[in-house]
Amino acid sequence: MAGKPKLHYTKGRGKMESIRWLLAAAGVEFEEEFIETKEDLEKLRSDGVLLFQQVPMVEIDGMRMVQTRAILSYIAAKYNLYGKDLKERAWIDMYVEGTTDLMGMIMYLPFQPADVKEKNLALITERATTRYFPVYEKALKDHGQDYLVGNKLSWADVHLLEAILMAEECKPDVLSAFPVLQAFKGRISNIPTIKKFLQPGSQRKPPTDEKFVAVVRKIFNI
Amino acid sequence: MSGNPKLHYINGRGRMEPIRWLLAAAGVEFEESYLEKKEDLTKLQKNGSLLFQQVPMVEIDGMKLVQTRAIANYIAIKYNLYGKDLKERALIDMYVEGMFDLNELLMGYGYQPADKKDQHFTNMMDKTKNRYFPAFEKVLKDHGKDFLVGNQLSRADVQLLEIILMAEEFKPDILAKFPLLQSFKARISNIPTIKKFLQPGSQRKPPVREEEVPKVMKIFY
């Protein structure tokens, strides 16, 4: 049906997952067209609908948007998840860049050879517990409010919850030293739109397994 | 003490250069504090100045902003280089993200180990000529206007000029097949604030030299 955003990507998380999260949190219904083979990707390219020949691509409001951050910024601004002024936006941007870096590390894990994977898993845990989570723990602790920025749900909160859950998939007790983040996780997970997204049957995608890695490699030639 | 923004980074392009370009294009004077050795970075990390223990960091309007994109977004909005509405911002963001990707490739070449340099060079030139420059040439061709978005100067134009010049440093005739990018380059280079930044003696940084690379690696690794 026209009017709903339409996502073009594989059936996996990859770089599209944060976009699914944000649309879901904003209560926006969306459609998905899955790239299953190399030919599917080639068709999008030869149709001229991918500005830089890459996905994610999201058809939204008459545009064919590409570039993950551009898409996320648009959605955040459109659905009032980007703070109320320039300074709040700056904080949201900083926080989101941190969680992007952390999730970026986790995203590539399934694609790495076994020995590298083990080292990187240790690095992810180290970065999560010494570089990233302390920042968000402190931010919440310092102002004592429910949300990271401006006492209101923003893109930063949604992105942080996503990052926490991904990190926990790597190491289930990764939040053990972060009581404020544990409470945050509980609180944000209970927001109705997000709670719905976390339930089975939603458009949230599962972690990438070995079988899917092979599919992705074929599609993107990597 | 001045109210000028203060940039903390190495005395080189890296990830700070797009920020220098933006400030210069906006006509904003800025100061720089250079990391010359590891202790300089450690000091900033220890005194809590770096949110994620990393640079770039820019002191501006009472904040210590980190993360290249967060900094660039703030400056672009503050100085009206980010379009007039959400849709213009969307276009600017798409273009600029492509430019950031290309900048990573171009900027990263100098830091590649010797055995990876050739492959990196081939890949970056291929992407420049076959992925990015054609996209921007088409944007300009389709609307026929002087600027990439909204018929006025935006960060997209500034960053495009920056990467055009970087690409030309590697291959002087890289714009041979892109006539609109050629005239774009001349036009944007002539904007007074940008023209000034392009002159010797400005805060624009030169490409990293091979002999400088070990020193930089020591600071960050």
HADDOCK unambig.tbl for C-alpha pairs under 7 A between the chains (distance, minus, plus):
assign (segid A and resid 51 and name CA) (segid B and resid 135 and name CA) 6.46 0.50 0.50
assign (segid A and resid 52 and name CA) (segid B and resid 131 and name CA) 5.87 0.50 0.50
assign (segid A and resid 52 and name CA) (segid B and resid 132 and name CA) 6.57 0.50 0.50
assign (segid A and resid 52 and name CA) (segid B and resid 135 and name CA) 6.85 0.50 0.50
assign (segid A and resid 66 and name CA) (segid B and resid 94 and name CA) 6.22 0.50 0.50
assign (segid A and resid 67 and name CA) (segid B and resid 94 and name CA) 5.81 0.50 0.50
assign (segid A and resid 67 and name CA) (segid B and resid 97 and name CA) 6.36 0.50 0.50
assign (segid A and resid 70 and name CA) (segid B and resid 90 and name CA) 6.08 0.50 0.50
assign (segid A and resid 70 and name CA) (segid B and resid 93 and name CA) 4.93 0.50 0.50
assign (segid A and resid 70 and name CA) (segid B and resid 94 and name CA) 5.37 0.50 0.50
assign (segid A and resid 74 and name CA) (segid B and resid 86 and name CA) 6.99 0.50 0.50
assign (segid A and resid 74 and name CA) (segid B and resid 90 and name CA) 6.06 0.50 0.50
assign (segid A and resid 86 and name CA) (segid B and resid 74 and name CA) 6.95 0.50 0.50
assign (segid A and resid 90 and name CA) (segid B and resid 70 and name CA) 5.88 0.50 0.50
assign (segid A and resid 90 and name CA) (segid B and resid 74 and name CA) 6.12 0.50 0.50
assign (segid A and resid 93 and name CA) (segid B and resid 70 and name CA) 4.97 0.50 0.50
assign (segid A and resid 94 and name CA) (segid B and resid 66 and name CA) 6.47 0.50 0.50
assign (segid A and resid 94 and name CA) (segid B and resid 67 and name CA) 6.02 0.50 0.50
assign (segid A and resid 94 and name CA) (segid B and resid 70 and name CA) 5.48 0.50 0.50
assign (segid A and resid 97 and name CA) (segid B and resid 67 and name CA) 6.54 0.50 0.50
assign (segid A and resid 131 and name CA) (segid B and resid 52 and name CA) 5.87 0.50 0.50
assign (segid A and resid 132 and name CA) (segid B and resid 52 and name CA) 6.66 0.50 0.50
assign (segid A and resid 135 and name CA) (segid B and resid 51 and name CA) 6.99 0.50 0.50
